[in-house]
């Protein structure tokens, strides 16, 4: 997934009136303002009421669903290797949101101030905050690229990134 692919997908979603925020590796790179590594996919949080429009727009762009773990997440991929890991959000009137989790009754919180702007290839993009990225990278044993991403955030923003408390592979959101 290249920076050009990311920007094209965001433009596609804007054309159908869908709000989406970049998370994961591309979200960290957006916060840093530069691409720091290669990315296999694009993680996007979106308003769950926009799901039909997003799925239709991605399907028209050659994507098909390859993984369905709704209501927590679902993945769509194109034959050319592009993949989008989609995370539906329920937004509250105060601007905060939540995402279902694999633990019933324990949704992932998104504080209102976690929706920020970063940059990809010099273009402003909606993404989630440093604090939200750290939150999503805790509670599990990090993969090498997760540890490197967190080190980049520590160096750039002086944040703490606790590890070692959780167990298992991958993030608690199934990424």
C-alpha positions in Angstrom: 0.0 0.0 0.0 1.7 3.2 -1.2 1.1 6.8 -0.1 -0.6 7.4 -3.4 -2.9 4.5 -2.8 -3.8 5.9 0.6 -4.6 9.3 -0.7 -6.6 7.9 -3.6 -8.7 5.8 -1.2 -9.4 8.7 1.1 -10.4 10.8 -2.0 -12.7 8.0 -3.0 -14.4 7.9 0.4 -14.8 11.7 0.5 -16.5 11.5 -2.9 -19.2 9.2 -1.4 -19.5 11.5 1.7 -17.9 9.0 4.1 -15.8 10.1 7.1 -12.8 7.9 7.8 -9.7 8.2 10.0 -6.4 6.5 9.4 -5.1 4.2 12.1 -2.3 1.6 12.4 1.0 2.0 10.6 -0.1 4.6 8.1 -1.8 6.5 11.0 1.6 6.6 12.8 3.3 7.7 9.6 0.6 10.4 9.2 1.4 11.6 12.7 5.1 11.7 12.0 4.5 13.4 8.6 6.6 10.9 6.7 6.5 7.3 5.5 8.8 5.3 7.8 8.2 1.7 6.5 6.3 -0.3 4.0 2.7 -1.0 4.8 0.7 -4.1 3.9 -2.7 -2.4 4.3 -4.5 0.7 5.4 -6.4 0.7 8.7 -9.4 2.9 8.7 -11.9 3.8 11.3 -15.2 5.0 9.9 -18.7 6.0 10.9 -20.6 2.8 10.9 -23.6 4.4 9.2 -21.3 5.0 6.2 -20.5 1.3 5.8 -22.8 0.7 2.8 -21.4 3.6 0.9 -17.8 2.7 1.8 -18.2 -1.0 0.8 -19.9 0.0 -2.5 -17.2 2.6 -3.3 -14.4 0.1 -2.6 -16.2 -2.6 -4.6 -16.4 -0.3 -7.5 -12.7 0.3 -7.2 -11.9 -3.4 -7.4 -12.0 -4.4 -3.7 -13.8 -7.5 -2.4 -14.4 -8.6 1.2 -11.7 -11.1 2.3 -12.4 -11.2 6.1 -15.5 -10.5 8.1 -15.3 -10.1 11.8 -18.1 -7.7 12.1 -19.1 -5.8 14.2 -15.5 -5.4 15.2 -13.8 -5.2 11.8 -13.7 -6.4 8.2 -11.1 -6.4 5.5 -11.5 -5.6 1.8 -8.7 -6.3 -0.7 -8.0 -5.7 -4.4 -6.4 -8.1 -6.8 -3.4 -5.7 -7.1 -2.6 -6.3 -3.4 -4.2 -3.2 -1.8 -6.0 -4.0 1.4 -8.2 -2.0 3.8 -8.8 -3.1 7.4 -12.1 -1.4 8.3 -13.2 -0.5 11.8 -16.8 0.7 12.3 -17.4 3.4 14.9 -20.4 4.6 16.7 -20.0 8.3 17.2 -21.6 10.1 20.1 -23.0 13.7 20.1 -19.9 14.9 22.0 -17.6 13.8 19.3 -16.3 10.7 21.0 -16.9 7.2 19.6 -16.6 3.5 20.4 -15.8 0.4 18.4 -17.0 -3.0 19.3 -14.4 -5.4 20.6 -14.1 -9.2 20.7 -14.9 -9.0 24.4 -18.7 -8.3 24.7 -19.5 -5.3 26.8 -15.9 -3.9 26.5 -15.8 -1.6 23.4 -12.8 0.3 22.4 -13.2 4.0 23.4 -12.3 6.9 21.1 -12.2 10.1 23.0 -13.4 13.2 21.1 -9.9 14.6 21.0 -8.3 11.6 19.4 -9.6 12.6 15.9 -6.7 14.7 14.6 -5.0 15.6 11.3 -1.7 14.2 10.1 0.1 14.3 6.7 0.9 11.8 4.1 3.0 12.8 1.1 2.5 16.4 2.2 -1.3 16.1 2.2 -3.3 16.7 5.3 -5.2 13.5 6.3 -7.6 12.6 9.1 -6.1 10.2 11.6 -6.2 9.2 15.2 -3.9 10.8 17.8 -0.7 9.6 19.3 -2.5 8.7 22.6 -5.0 6.6 20.6 -2.2 4.9 18.7 -0.4 4.0 21.9 -3.7 2.7 23.4 -4.2 0.4 20.5 -0.6 -0.9 20.7 -0.7 -1.9 24.4 -1.9 -5.0 26.1 -0.2 -7.5 23.8 3.2 -8.7 22.9 4.3 -6.4 20.1 5.4 -7.6 16.7 8.7 -6.2 15.4 7.1 -3.5 13.3 4.8 -2.5 16.3 7.8 -2.0 18.5 9.5 0.0 15.9 6.4 2.2 15.3 6.1 2.8 19.1 9.8 3.7 19.3 9.2 6.3 16.5 6.3 7.8 18.5 8.5 7.8 21.7 11.3 9.6 19.9 9.0 12.1 18.1 6.5 12.9 20.9 8.1 11.7 24.1 5.3 9.4 24.9 5.5 6.2 27.1 4.5 2.9 25.4 4.0 0.2 28.0 4.5 -3.4 26.8 4.6 -6.8 28.6 1.3 -6.6 30.5 -0.8 -8.5 27.9 -0.3 -11.8 26.2 -1.0 -13.2 22.7 -0.2 -12.3 19.2 -1.4 -9.2 17.3 -3.4 -6.4 18.7 -6.5 -6.7 20.9 -8.6 -5.6 17.8 -7.5 -8.6 15.8 -5.1 -6.7 13.4 
